[in-house]
């Protein structure tokens, strides 16, 4: 599937993705991409995040493809339980573990447990061996549970600006490859 034939929904995580983050860069380059803007990125409430993703999927004029990072991955998995049949695919990067979510008081505990139902659409999940928010085994097991292809990004931190992943060309290539399979 071509990017131009889809609505790319960029789903950020806690604190959003700043202008140098790979998600923001992709959004600027992809003509059909738009950010799923949450009311509060600092104190995420699961019901609000899930509802906003659900609404954006339902309002998409073309097949919806989600590009999610961090807590946005978990919110996407919750929304997929409601509108999974309307999602064409999802590219999921650096999901935080349940233990980390539990330890962050600013994040609504209703994000837990992390949904592990098999997704009704193709998905790719990218994880890192030194992500401070989730170990590689968590990401790999989550990918297996939901039926996603798993990509081991090696020692890439949280795959964000702080870990040196502003442009993230490897991610762009992986996403392009993902899109060709939809």
N, C-alpha and C positions, 0 to 999 in steps of 0.2 A: 504494500500500500504506500502511496506517496504522501508525504507530509501535507502537501497542498490539498489533499482529499480528506483531511481529518481536522478535527478541532483538538489541538494540543492543550491540555489543561495542566498547568504548572501548579503543583501542590507542595508548598513549602512546609518546613517544620517549625518547631519552636523558635521564636525570634525572627521568623521570615528569612528570606535570602536577600542579602544586600546586593548592590549594583555590580560588584565584582564576582559574585557567586556564579558558578556554571549555570544554574537554573535561570538566573536573570539574563545572562549572556545568550542562552539558547532562546529564551522568550523574545529577546530583541531581534534575533536572526530569523526566527521561524514566523512567517507571516500569519499563520493561523493559530499561533500560541497566545494564550491569555492566562494570567495569574488568577488562581482561586484565592481571592482576598478574604481573609478572616477578620472578624470584628476585633479580636484580641489575639495577637501572636505571642504575647508575653505570659498570658494566663489562659491557655487553651482549655476550652470546654468541649468535651467530645460531642455532645448533641449538636452544638452550634457548628462545629467543624464538619461533622458528618452531613448535616442538613445542607450546608453551603456546597459541598462537593456534589451531593445528590442533585441539587438544583442546577448546578453548572452542567452536569452530565445530561440531565433532562432537557436543558435549554440548548444543547449543542445542535447545530444545523447539519453537521456532518458526523461521521463516526467519531466518538470521543476516545482519545488516547491520553492516558494520564502519565505525567512525569513527576514522580513524588520523591521527596528527600526526607529522611529522618522521621520525625513524628508525623509528617504528611503521609508516609507509607502506612502507618498504623491507622490514621484517619481514613485513608483510601480503602484499607481492608474492611473497616467498619461499613463504609458507604457501599462497598461492593456487595454486601449482603442484601442491600435493598435494591440496587440498580445494576447489578453485575451484567444482566442481559443487554444493557444499553451501552456497555463499555467495550470498545474494540480491542483494547490492549493496555498494559501498564508496564512502565519502566520504573522500577522501585529501587531506590538507592539508600544504603546505610540506615536500615531500620534500627531504632533503639530497643534494647532488651527490656523485658518486663521489670527486671530488677532496677534498672536505671530509671524507668518511668516512676516506679514506686518511691524512689529516693528524691524525686524532684517535686517539692510541695506546690510549685506554681502550676503543675500539670494535673488536670482533673483525673482522679483515680478511675473514672468510668472508661478511660481508654483501655483499661485492663478488664479481663484478659485479652491478649492480642488474638484476634480472630485467626483461626487456622483452617477454615473450610477451604476446600479446593475451589479455585476461581473458575468461573465459566468463560473466561477469555484468556488469551495468551499473555504471559507476563515473564519479565526478566527481572531478577533481583541481583544487585551488586553489593558485595560485602567486602570488608577490609580486615586484614589480620591484626591490625593494631588500632581499631576503632575504639576510642575511650567510652563510647556509649553502647557498644555491643561486641561481644567476641564473635569471631568468624563462625564458630559452631552454631551459635544462635541464628545468625543470618542464613547459614546453609540449611539448617533444620526447618526454619520457617519457609524458605523457598521450596523445600521438598514437600512440606505439608500442604502448601497452597497450589502446588503444581507449577511453580515457576522455574524457568531455567536459571541456574546460578552462575554468576561470574565472580571469581575470586580476584579482587583488585590488588592483592598483595598488601604490602605495608603502605596504606594510603590514608591513614587516620580516619577522620569522619567524612572524608571526601567533600570538603568544603574549603573556603578561602583560607582558614586557619591552618589547614593541612597542605596548602599549596595547590589547591584545585580550583583556581578561578576559571580559566578556559576549559580545562579537562578534555583535551583532544581524544584521549582513549575512550572516554565516555561518549563523546560525539560519534565515534566510529561504532561503538557497541550499540548506540541508539539507532544509527542508520541501518545497521545489520538487523536489529530487532524489527524496524519498520518494514524491511523487505520481506519479512516472514508473515506479516499480517494479511 
